[in-house]
């Protein structure tokens, strides 16, 4: 059975989003997301999405983005994923839209169709995500560093709405690929296809019972109820560089949880992107820790994120060689086991 047939079998009343101009225009009118006189001129893919199917809709006067969640990961269709994730994204954007500072970083939510798991958002313009940071000699500017810190400071101070979805299904998916799968010895993922020699290196961590127990404890905290509204996937692929500056997108992993997780993911990716220690210090010093914030847990989340990206299935476009990855894995292990960030 092909993916489209599978979708229709599971959700017979849902619209299946694809690059068909006539069908998309008809759907948008039904949702009142187009005016009667507005015509769809073109449909295009704004970029390569990981989780969802995404289109940029252009009319005579404007453009906007529509995104559909399917019961699989768009980049890896063999991996199942909850379709409720676009509802989380809509809730996240609508929550931040009432905040004068935070709304400048995000697209406005123009509509949400719960039946078809489709969200419509403002088009922030032609740009690229910050995955270019993983290339050699690419660095964040001070203005961008300030923006990332400012966004997390404001987000984590914002009282989470009581109605915000718990997003438990997406957290369970993320939990598997962060805290479990990368550390299973016989998980079927041959790391030598990523980098020859990486599979052998990974085994010492997959067999380390003390390390894995630490990771398991952090995973339980990730799944537990927390106190802060999180983006949930705060890495360069969720940051957009457009003419107006830095924007934040794709909060489908958002949930109310431990603030240390967002900050840990940020620090981990700056390490893997070989950003200057001064930039990472600026993040750590500029972040305004909420009450009861644990620097130990921050270090552990950061170390786990480095490890899962290097030896898990969610690989990044890194330019690191095997020795650099080996050193990063050792550093990440130190952070997890000793519960402290050491940038030296």
C-alpha positions as CSV (number, residue, x, y, z in Angstrom):
1,X,0.0,0.0,0.0
2,X,1.4,3.4,-0.9
3,X,1.5,6.2,1.6
4,X,-1.5,8.2,0.2
5,X,-3.7,5.1,0.3
6,X,-2.5,4.4,3.8
7,X,-3.4,7.9,4.8
8,X,-6.9,7.7,3.3
9,X,-7.5,4.3,5.0
10,X,-6.6,5.7,8.4
11,X,-8.3,9.1,7.9
12,X,-11.1,8.8,5.3
13,X,-12.5,12.3,6.1
14,X,-9.2,14.1,5.9
15,X,-7.8,16.0,2.9
16,X,-4.4,14.7,1.6
17,X,-2.1,17.6,0.9
18,X,-0.1,17.3,-2.3
19,X,1.3,19.6,-5.0
20,X,-2.0,19.7,-7.0
21,X,-2.9,23.4,-7.5
22,X,-6.6,22.8,-8.3
23,X,-7.2,20.5,-5.4
24,X,-5.3,22.8,-3.0
25,X,-7.2,25.9,-4.1
26,X,-10.5,24.1,-3.6
27,X,-9.4,22.9,-0.1
28,X,-8.3,26.4,0.9
29,X,-11.6,28.0,-0.2
30,X,-13.5,25.4,1.8
31,X,-11.4,26.4,4.9
32,X,-12.0,30.1,4.2
33,X,-8.2,30.6,3.9
34,X,-8.7,32.2,0.5
35,X,-11.1,35.0,-0.5
36,X,-13.6,34.3,-3.2
37,X,-11.6,36.3,-5.8
38,X,-8.2,35.1,-4.7
39,X,-6.5,32.7,-7.1
40,X,-3.6,30.3,-6.3
41,X,-0.8,31.1,-8.8
42,X,1.8,28.7,-7.7
43,X,2.7,26.0,-5.2
44,X,6.2,25.3,-4.2
45,X,8.2,23.5,-1.5
46,X,9.8,26.1,0.8
47,X,12.5,23.6,1.9
48,X,13.2,20.1,2.8
49,X,11.0,19.3,5.8
50,X,11.9,16.5,8.2
51,X,8.6,15.8,10.0
52,X,5.8,17.2,7.7
53,X,4.7,17.9,4.2
54,X,5.0,21.6,3.6
55,X,4.0,23.9,0.7
56,X,4.3,27.7,0.0
57,X,1.0,29.0,-1.5
58,X,1.3,32.0,-3.7
59,X,-1.7,34.1,-4.8
60,X,-1.8,37.4,-6.7
61,X,-1.3,39.4,-3.6
62,X,0.4,37.3,-0.9
63,X,2.0,34.0,0.0
64,X,1.5,31.8,3.1
65,X,2.7,28.3,4.3
66,X,0.5,25.2,4.7
67,X,1.8,22.2,6.5
68,X,0.3,18.7,7.0
69,X,1.2,16.1,9.6
70,X,0.9,12.6,8.4
71,X,1.0,9.4,10.6
72,X,4.7,9.0,9.6
73,X,7.9,11.1,9.5
74,X,8.1,12.7,6.1
75,X,11.8,12.2,5.8
76,X,11.6,8.6,7.2
77,X,8.2,7.2,6.2
78,X,8.9,3.9,8.0
79,X,8.9,5.8,11.3
80,X,5.4,6.4,12.7
81,X,4.6,9.8,14.1
82,X,1.4,11.3,15.8
83,X,-0.7,13.5,13.5
84,X,-1.6,15.7,16.5
85,X,1.7,17.5,16.2
86,X,0.2,20.3,14.1
87,X,-2.3,21.0,16.8
88,X,0.6,21.6,19.2
89,X,2.3,23.9,16.7
90,X,-0.9,25.9,16.3
91,X,-1.3,26.2,20.1
92,X,2.4,27.2,20.5
93,X,2.1,30.0,17.9
94,X,-1.2,31.3,19.2
95,X,0.1,31.4,22.8
96,X,3.1,33.4,21.7
97,X,1.1,35.7,19.5
98,X,-0.2,37.6,22.5
99,X,3.4,38.4,23.7
100,X,4.8,41.5,22.0
101,X,8.5,40.3,22.2
102,X,8.0,36.7,21.4
103,X,5.6,37.2,18.4
104,X,8.4,39.0,16.5
105,X,10.2,35.7,16.3
106,X,7.4,33.5,15.0
107,X,5.0,33.2,12.1
108,X,1.4,34.1,12.8
109,X,-1.0,31.1,12.7
110,X,-3.6,31.8,10.0
111,X,-5.7,28.7,10.6
112,X,-5.8,25.1,11.7
113,X,-7.8,22.2,10.3
114,X,-8.0,19.5,13.0
115,X,-9.7,17.0,10.7
116,X,-6.9,17.1,8.2
117,X,-4.0,18.0,10.6
118,X,-3.1,21.0,8.4
119,X,-1.9,24.3,9.8
120,X,-1.6,27.6,7.8
121,X,0.9,30.2,8.8
122,X,2.4,33.4,7.7
123,X,5.1,33.2,5.2
124,X,8.3,34.7,6.8
125,X,9.9,35.0,3.3
126,X,12.5,33.2,1.4
127,X,15.3,32.1,3.6
128,X,17.2,29.2,4.9
129,X,17.5,27.4,8.3
130,X,20.7,27.7,10.3
131,X,22.0,24.2,9.3
132,X,24.8,26.1,7.5
133,X,26.3,26.5,11.0
134,X,27.5,22.9,10.8
135,X,29.8,23.8,7.9
136,X,33.4,24.9,8.7
137,X,34.0,28.5,9.6
138,X,30.3,29.5,9.9
139,X,29.4,31.4,13.1
140,X,26.5,33.1,14.8
141,X,26.6,36.9,15.0
142,X,26.3,38.6,18.4
143,X,22.8,39.8,17.3
144,X,21.8,36.2,16.6
145,X,23.2,35.0,19.9
146,X,21.2,37.7,21.7
147,X,18.1,36.7,19.8
148,X,18.4,33.0,20.8
149,X,19.0,33.9,24.5
150,X,16.2,36.5,24.5
151,X,13.7,34.1,22.9
152,X,14.4,31.4,25.5
153,X,14.4,33.8,28.4
154,X,11.0,35.2,27.4
155,X,9.5,31.8,26.5
156,X,10.6,30.1,29.8
157,X,9.2,33.0,31.8
158,X,5.8,32.8,30.1
159,X,3.2,31.0,32.3
160,X,2.1,27.9,30.3
161,X,-1.6,27.9,29.4
162,X,-3.5,25.3,31.3
163,X,-5.0,24.2,27.9
164,X,-1.6,23.6,26.2
165,X,-1.5,20.0,24.9
166,X,0.7,17.6,26.8
167,X,2.1,16.3,23.5
168,X,2.7,13.0,25.1
169,X,2.8,11.0,21.8
170,X,5.4,13.3,20.3
171,X,7.4,13.2,23.5
172,X,7.3,9.4,23.4
173,X,8.7,9.5,19.8
174,X,11.4,11.9,20.7
175,X,12.2,10.0,23.9
176,X,12.8,6.9,21.9
177,X,15.3,8.6,19.6
178,X,17.1,10.6,22.2
179,X,17.3,8.4,25.3
180,X,16.9,4.9,24.0
181,X,17.5,3.9,20.4
182,X,21.1,5.4,20.0
183,X,22.2,3.4,23.1
184,X,20.8,0.0,22.0
185,X,23.7,-2.3,21.0
186,X,21.9,-4.1,18.2
187,X,19.5,-1.4,17.0
188,X,20.1,-2.3,13.3
189,X,21.5,1.1,12.4
190,X,25.0,0.7,10.9
191,X,27.0,3.7,11.9
192,X,29.8,2.8,9.5
193,X,27.5,3.9,6.7
194,X,27.6,7.3,8.3
195,X,31.3,7.3,9.1
196,X,33.6,4.2,8.8
197,X,34.8,3.3,12.3
198,X,31.9,5.0,14.1
199,X,30.1,1.8,14.8
200,X,33.1,0.4,16.8
201,X,33.5,3.6,18.7
202,X,29.8,3.7,19.6
203,X,29.9,0.2,21.2
204,X,31.8,1.4,24.3
205,X,28.9,3.7,25.1
206,X,26.2,1.2,24.2
207,X,27.8,-1.2,26.7
208,X,28.3,1.4,29.5
209,X,25.6,0.5,32.0
210,X,26.5,3.4,34.3
211,X,26.2,5.9,31.5
212,X,22.9,4.3,30.2
213,X,21.4,4.5,33.7
214,X,22.2,8.2,33.9
215,X,20.6,8.7,30.5
216,X,17.5,6.7,31.5
217,X,17.0,9.0,34.6
218,X,17.2,12.1,32.4
219,X,14.7,10.5,30.0
220,X,12.2,10.0,32.8
221,X,12.5,13.7,33.7
222,X,11.9,14.6,30.0
223,X,8.7,12.7,30.0
224,X,7.5,14.0,33.4
225,X,5.3,17.0,33.9
226,X,7.4,20.2,34.1
227,X,6.8,23.9,34.7
228,X,7.9,25.7,31.6
229,X,6.6,26.1,28.0
230,X,9.4,24.6,25.8
231,X,10.0,24.8,22.1
232,X,11.1,21.2,22.4
233,X,13.5,21.1,19.4
234,X,15.6,24.2,19.7
235,X,18.4,23.5,17.2
236,X,19.6,25.2,14.0
237,X,17.0,23.3,11.9
238,X,14.3,25.2,13.8
239,X,15.9,28.6,13.3
240,X,15.2,30.5,10.1
241,X,17.4,33.2,8.6
242,X,15.3,35.6,6.6
243,X,15.7,39.3,5.5
244,X,14.0,40.4,8.8
245,X,16.5,38.5,10.9
246,X,16.3,35.4,13.1
247,X,13.0,33.5,13.3
248,X,11.9,30.4,15.2
249,X,9.8,27.7,13.5
250,X,8.6,24.1,13.9
251,X,7.6,23.9,17.6
252,X,5.7,20.6,17.0
253,X,7.8,19.0,19.8
254,X,6.7,21.7,22.2
255,X,5.5,20.8,25.7
256,X,5.4,21.9,29.3
257,X,8.6,20.5,30.8
258,X,12.1,21.2,32.2
259,X,13.6,24.4,31.0
260,X,17.0,22.7,31.1
261,X,16.1,20.7,28.0
262,X,15.7,23.6,25.6
263,X,19.0,25.1,26.8
264,X,20.8,21.8,26.8
265,X,19.8,21.2,23.1
266,X,21.0,24.7,22.2
267,X,24.4,24.2,23.8
268,X,24.8,20.8,22.3
269,X,24.3,22.0,18.8
270,X,26.6,25.0,19.2
271,X,29.3,22.5,20.3
272,X,28.6,20.2,17.2
273,X,28.7,23.3,15.0
274,X,32.1,24.2,16.4
275,X,31.0,27.6,17.6
276,X,33.5,29.6,19.7
277,X,33.6,28.8,23.4
278,X,32.9,32.6,23.9
279,X,29.5,32.2,22.1
280,X,28.5,29.2,24.3
281,X,29.6,31.1,27.4
282,X,27.5,34.0,26.3
283,X,24.5,31.7,26.0
284,X,25.1,30.2,29.5
285,X,25.7,33.6,31.1
286,X,22.9,35.4,29.3
287,X,20.2,32.8,30.0
288,X,18.1,33.9,33.0
289,X,17.7,30.7,35.0
290,X,14.2,30.2,36.4
291,X,13.7,29.1,40.0
292,X,15.1,25.6,40.8
293,X,17.0,25.5,37.5
294,X,19.5,22.6,37.6
295,X,22.9,23.3,35.9
296,X,23.6,19.6,36.4
297,X,20.5,18.5,34.4
298,X,21.4,21.1,31.7
299,X,24.8,19.5,31.3
300,X,23.3,16.0,31.1
301,X,20.7,17.0,28.5
302,X,23.4,18.7,26.4
303,X,25.6,15.7,26.6
304,X,22.8,13.3,25.6
305,X,21.8,15.5,22.7
306,X,25.4,15.4,21.3
307,X,25.6,11.6,21.7
308,X,22.2,10.9,20.1
309,X,23.0,13.1,17.1
310,X,26.4,11.4,16.6
311,X,25.4,7.8,17.1
312,X,21.6,7.9,16.6
313,X,19.4,7.9,13.5
314,X,18.8,11.7,13.5
315,X,22.1,12.6,11.8
316,X,23.1,16.1,11.0
317,X,25.1,17.6,8.0
318,X,28.2,17.7,10.1
319,X,31.7,18.3,8.7
320,X,33.4,16.6,11.6
321,X,35.9,13.8,11.0
322,X,35.9,10.6,13.0
323,X,38.5,11.9,15.5
324,X,36.5,15.0,16.1
325,X,33.3,12.9,16.7
326,X,35.3,10.7,19.0
327,X,36.4,13.7,21.1
328,X,32.9,15.1,21.2
329,X,31.5,11.7,22.4
330,X,34.1,11.6,25.2
331,X,33.2,15.2,26.2
332,X,29.5,14.5,26.1
333,X,30.0,11.4,28.3
334,X,31.9,13.5,30.8
335,X,29.0,16.0,30.9
336,X,26.5,13.3,31.5
337,X,28.4,11.3,34.2
338,X,29.9,14.3,36.0
339,X,26.8,16.6,35.5
340,X,28.9,19.6,34.5
341,X,29.7,21.4,31.3
342,X,33.4,21.7,30.6
343,X,34.1,23.6,27.4
344,X,37.9,23.0,27.6
